[in-house]
Amino acid sequence: MKIKQQYLLTFLLVIFIVQLNANENNTDIYGLLNQAFVKDKDEILDTLFIQWKTESVSISKNELSQFPKKKQLTYQLFKKYYSPITEIDNLPKDVKRKYTNSDSLEMCVPYKKPKYIVVQDVIIIGIIDSFSKTFKNDEHEIIPYLTEFDTIFNFYPDIDIEDKEILYQNCTYEIGIYNFVLTDIDSVVPNDLDFYRNRFNERLKRVFFLENHIGTILGHWGGLHVITLPEVELIVFNRKMTYAMIYYRETWFSGGQMLFFRVGSKWIKLFSRNTWME
């Protein structure tokens, strides 16, 4: 129970830090995005994302070598795991079964067009004594078995994805984009279907306006995914750190888990499976 409480407190801390860092620059980002949208100026978007790119500096090999072993292995594991879906053929089979319409499937692959990929900058880690009785458990079921907990902030892995440039999650830009896409999120709205339909269409226009730069996704239950999925929600290592289970969100409505085995500094994928769908 203590570990579960630590897990919840860690999430609350992450949210608090994001909100704490959300300063007046977010208004500037929103203003620039809105100006670009109203004037239909890609040049403004280019300037904005180039600035974000200059602030997205990956960790060097020398810096990484100074980290504790657990942190180094986490960086190595993430690089092995991380691969955004950019083609319909790479979507999970259960997603293809649920969405047979080609237009719907295209909506599930928002990272084909964008120039930039946005990598999460926080990783949550847990340690378990053994996976022998728990490897089938989902993320929430495994929490009571964790014996240690840790969080890596300012997580900037050196990622290389063909034809894409890497950005790291940055609350100033993220909140600015969030406010730009989700217009009127705090307003009192009438009980009118046309109002909701028009507002949704307006949000889609803003998503499409950004699609050549980043692939934002409207959330299944509201909200917005600015981070480029898949997003790692939790990594659990065994005590010797020879096995690692990654719990992830792969699309805006589905996710699962992936088990790796370590040989030296190399991680080998043993299996992956989607375990939930909203």
C-alpha positions as CSV (number, residue, x, y, z in Angstrom):
1,M,0.0,0.0,0.0
2,K,2.9,2.3,0.8
3,I,4.3,1.9,-2.7
4,K,0.9,2.6,-4.2
5,Q,0.7,5.8,-2.3
6,Q,4.2,6.8,-3.4
7,Y,3.1,6.1,-7.0
8,L,0.2,8.4,-6.7
9,L,2.3,11.1,-5.0
10,T,4.8,10.9,-7.8
11,F,2.1,11.6,-10.4
12,L,0.8,14.5,-8.3
13,L,4.3,15.9,-8.1
14,V,4.8,15.7,-11.8
15,I,1.5,17.5,-12.4
16,F,2.5,20.1,-9.8
17,I,5.9,20.8,-11.4
18,V,4.3,21.1,-14.9
19,Q,1.8,23.7,-13.5
20,L,4.5,25.5,-11.5
21,N,6.6,25.9,-14.7
22,A,3.6,27.1,-16.7
23,N,4.4,30.8,-16.8
24,E,3.4,33.9,-18.9
25,N,5.4,32.5,-21.9
26,N,2.5,30.1,-22.4
27,T,0.3,33.0,-23.3
28,D,3.0,34.1,-25.8
29,I,3.0,30.7,-27.4
30,Y,-0.8,30.7,-27.6
31,G,-0.8,34.2,-29.1
32,L,1.8,33.2,-31.8
33,L,-0.1,30.1,-32.7
34,N,-3.4,31.9,-32.9
35,Q,-1.8,34.6,-35.0
36,A,-0.4,32.0,-37.3
37,F,-3.8,30.3,-37.6
38,V,-5.8,33.5,-38.2
39,K,-3.3,34.7,-40.8
40,D,-2.5,31.2,-42.1
41,K,1.2,31.9,-41.8
42,D,3.4,28.8,-41.7
43,E,6.4,31.1,-41.3
44,I,5.3,31.9,-37.7
45,L,5.0,28.2,-37.0
46,D,8.4,27.5,-38.4
47,T,10.0,30.2,-36.2
48,L,8.2,28.8,-33.1
49,F,9.3,25.2,-33.7
50,I,12.8,26.2,-34.6
51,Q,13.1,27.9,-31.2
52,W,11.7,24.8,-29.5
53,K,14.3,22.7,-31.4
54,T,17.1,24.9,-30.1
55,E,16.0,24.3,-26.6
56,S,15.8,20.5,-27.1
57,V,19.3,19.3,-26.4
58,S,19.8,15.6,-25.9
59,I,22.1,14.2,-23.3
60,S,25.7,13.5,-24.3
61,K,27.4,10.2,-24.0
62,N,29.8,11.7,-21.4
63,E,26.9,13.0,-19.3
64,L,25.1,9.6,-19.6
65,S,28.2,7.8,-18.4
66,Q,28.1,9.7,-15.2
67,F,24.7,8.6,-14.2
68,P,23.9,5.7,-11.9
69,K,23.5,2.3,-13.5
70,K,19.7,2.3,-13.2
71,K,19.4,5.6,-15.0
72,Q,21.8,4.5,-17.8
73,L,19.9,1.3,-18.4
74,T,16.6,3.3,-18.5
75,Y,18.0,5.5,-21.3
76,Q,19.3,2.5,-23.2
77,L,15.9,0.7,-22.8
78,F,13.9,3.7,-23.9
79,K,16.0,4.1,-27.1
80,K,15.4,0.4,-27.9
81,Y,11.7,0.6,-27.3
82,Y,10.7,4.0,-28.7
83,S,9.2,3.9,-32.2
84,P,6.2,6.1,-33.1
85,I,3.7,4.6,-35.5
86,T,4.0,6.4,-38.8
87,E,2.2,3.9,-41.1
88,I,-1.2,2.2,-40.9
89,D,0.5,-1.2,-41.4
90,N,2.2,-0.8,-38.1
91,L,-1.0,-0.3,-36.0
92,P,-1.9,-3.0,-33.5
93,K,-4.2,-5.7,-35.0
94,D,-7.0,-5.0,-32.5
95,V,-7.0,-1.3,-33.6
96,K,-7.3,-2.4,-37.2
97,R,-10.2,-4.6,-36.3
98,K,-12.0,-1.9,-34.5
99,Y,-11.4,0.8,-37.2
100,T,-11.8,-0.7,-40.6
101,N,-12.6,2.6,-42.3
102,S,-9.4,4.0,-44.0
103,D,-10.1,7.6,-42.8
104,S,-10.5,6.4,-39.2
105,L,-7.2,4.5,-39.4
106,E,-5.5,7.5,-40.8
107,M,-6.6,9.4,-37.7
108,C,-4.8,6.8,-35.7
109,V,-1.5,7.6,-37.5
110,P,-0.9,11.3,-36.9
111,Y,2.9,11.1,-37.1
112,K,3.4,10.4,-40.8
113,K,3.3,14.0,-41.9
114,P,4.8,16.0,-39.0
115,K,8.4,17.2,-39.2
116,Y,8.8,17.0,-35.4
117,I,8.5,14.3,-32.8
118,V,7.9,15.3,-29.2
119,V,9.5,12.9,-26.7
120,Q,8.3,12.8,-23.0
121,D,10.7,14.3,-20.5
122,V,9.7,12.3,-17.4
123,I,10.0,8.5,-16.8
124,I,8.6,6.7,-13.8
125,I,10.5,3.6,-12.7
126,G,9.7,0.7,-10.3
127,I,11.7,-2.2,-8.9
128,I,10.2,-5.6,-8.3
129,D,11.8,-8.7,-6.7
130,S,10.6,-11.1,-9.4
131,F,8.3,-11.1,-12.4
132,S,7.5,-14.8,-12.0
133,K,4.0,-14.4,-10.6
134,T,3.2,-10.9,-11.8
135,F,4.3,-10.5,-15.5
136,K,0.7,-10.9,-16.7
137,N,-0.5,-8.1,-14.4
138,D,-1.4,-4.7,-15.8
139,E,0.2,-1.5,-14.6
140,H,-2.2,-0.9,-11.7
141,E,-2.2,-4.5,-10.5
142,I,1.6,-4.6,-10.3
143,I,2.0,-1.5,-8.1
144,P,1.5,-3.3,-4.8
145,Y,4.4,-5.6,-5.7
146,L,6.9,-2.8,-6.2
147,T,9.7,-2.5,-3.6
148,E,11.3,0.7,-4.9
149,F,10.1,3.8,-6.8
150,D,12.0,6.5,-8.7
151,T,11.3,9.2,-11.3
152,I,13.7,10.6,-13.9
153,F,13.0,14.3,-14.7
154,N,14.7,16.2,-17.6
155,F,14.8,12.9,-19.6
156,Y,16.5,13.8,-22.9
157,P,17.5,10.6,-24.7
158,D,19.5,10.8,-27.9
159,I,16.7,9.6,-30.3
160,D,17.1,9.1,-34.0
161,I,14.0,8.7,-36.2
162,E,14.3,8.8,-39.9
163,D,13.0,12.1,-41.6
164,K,12.0,13.5,-38.2
165,E,13.5,16.1,-35.8
166,I,13.4,15.5,-32.1
167,L,11.8,17.9,-29.6
168,Y,11.6,17.2,-25.8
169,Q,8.4,17.8,-23.8
170,N,8.4,21.4,-22.7
171,C,5.5,22.7,-20.6
172,T,5.8,26.3,-22.1
173,Y,5.1,25.0,-25.6
174,E,2.9,22.1,-24.5
175,I,0.4,24.3,-22.6
176,G,0.5,26.9,-25.3
177,I,-0.5,24.3,-27.9
178,Y,-3.1,22.8,-25.5
179,N,-4.8,26.1,-25.1
180,F,-4.6,26.9,-28.8
181,V,-6.3,23.6,-29.9
182,L,-8.8,23.3,-27.0
183,T,-10.6,26.6,-27.5
184,D,-13.3,27.6,-25.0
185,I,-12.4,24.7,-22.6
186,D,-13.5,26.6,-19.5
187,S,-16.6,28.3,-20.8
188,V,-20.1,27.4,-19.8
189,V,-21.7,25.8,-22.8
190,P,-25.4,25.4,-23.8
191,N,-27.2,22.1,-24.1
192,D,-26.9,22.3,-27.9
193,L,-25.6,19.6,-30.1
194,D,-24.8,22.0,-32.9
195,F,-22.6,24.0,-30.5
196,Y,-20.6,20.9,-29.5
197,R,-20.3,19.9,-33.2
198,N,-19.1,23.3,-34.2
199,R,-16.6,23.4,-31.4
200,F,-15.2,20.0,-32.2
201,N,-14.8,21.0,-35.9
202,E,-13.0,24.1,-34.8
203,R,-10.6,22.0,-32.7
204,L,-10.0,19.7,-35.7
205,K,-9.1,22.6,-37.9
206,R,-6.5,23.6,-35.4
207,V,-5.1,20.1,-35.2
208,F,-4.9,19.9,-39.0
209,F,-3.2,23.4,-39.0
210,L,-0.4,21.9,-36.9
211,E,-0.2,18.5,-38.7
212,N,2.9,19.3,-40.8
213,H,4.8,20.3,-37.6
214,I,3.6,18.0,-34.8
215,G,0.9,15.3,-34.6
216,T,-1.4,16.4,-31.8
217,I,-4.3,14.1,-30.9
218,L,-7.6,14.9,-29.3
219,G,-8.0,12.7,-26.2
220,H,-10.6,9.9,-26.0
221,W,-12.2,11.4,-22.9
222,G,-11.2,15.0,-23.7
223,G,-7.9,16.8,-23.4
224,L,-5.0,16.6,-25.9
225,H,-1.9,14.5,-26.5
226,V,1.0,16.7,-27.4
227,I,3.6,14.1,-26.6
228,T,4.3,11.8,-29.6
229,L,2.9,8.4,-28.7
230,P,3.8,5.8,-27.6
231,E,4.2,7.2,-24.1
232,V,5.8,5.2,-21.4
233,E,3.6,5.2,-18.3
234,L,5.8,3.0,-16.1
235,I,8.9,0.9,-16.4
236,V,9.4,-2.0,-13.9
237,F,12.8,-3.7,-13.5
238,N,13.5,-6.8,-11.6
239,R,16.1,-6.5,-8.8
240,K,19.1,-7.5,-10.9
241,M,17.8,-5.3,-13.7
242,T,18.1,-8.1,-16.3
243,Y,14.3,-7.9,-17.1
244,A,12.2,-4.8,-17.7
245,M,8.5,-4.5,-18.3
246,I,7.3,-1.3,-20.1
247,Y,3.7,-0.2,-19.6
248,Y,2.7,2.1,-22.4
249,R,0.0,4.1,-24.2
250,E,0.4,3.3,-27.9
251,T,-2.6,5.2,-29.5
252,W,-5.0,7.7,-28.1
253,F,-7.3,4.9,-27.0
254,S,-5.2,1.8,-26.4
255,G,-2.0,0.5,-24.8
256,G,-0.2,-2.5,-23.3
257,Q,3.0,-3.9,-22.0
258,M,6.3,-5.1,-23.4
259,L,8.9,-7.3,-21.8
260,F,12.7,-7.0,-22.4
261,F,15.7,-9.0,-21.4
262,R,19.1,-7.5,-21.0
263,V,22.4,-8.9,-22.3
264,G,25.2,-6.6,-21.2
265,S,24.1,-3.2,-22.3
266,K,21.7,-4.5,-25.0
267,W,18.0,-5.0,-24.4
268,I,16.2,-7.8,-26.3
269,K,12.4,-7.7,-26.7
270,L,10.8,-10.9,-25.6
271,F,7.1,-10.1,-26.2
272,S,4.6,-7.3,-26.5
273,R,0.8,-7.2,-26.2
274,N,-2.0,-4.7,-26.1
275,T,-3.9,-5.2,-22.9
276,W,-6.4,-2.4,-22.8
277,M,-8.6,-0.3,-25.1
278,E,-10.8,2.6,-24.1
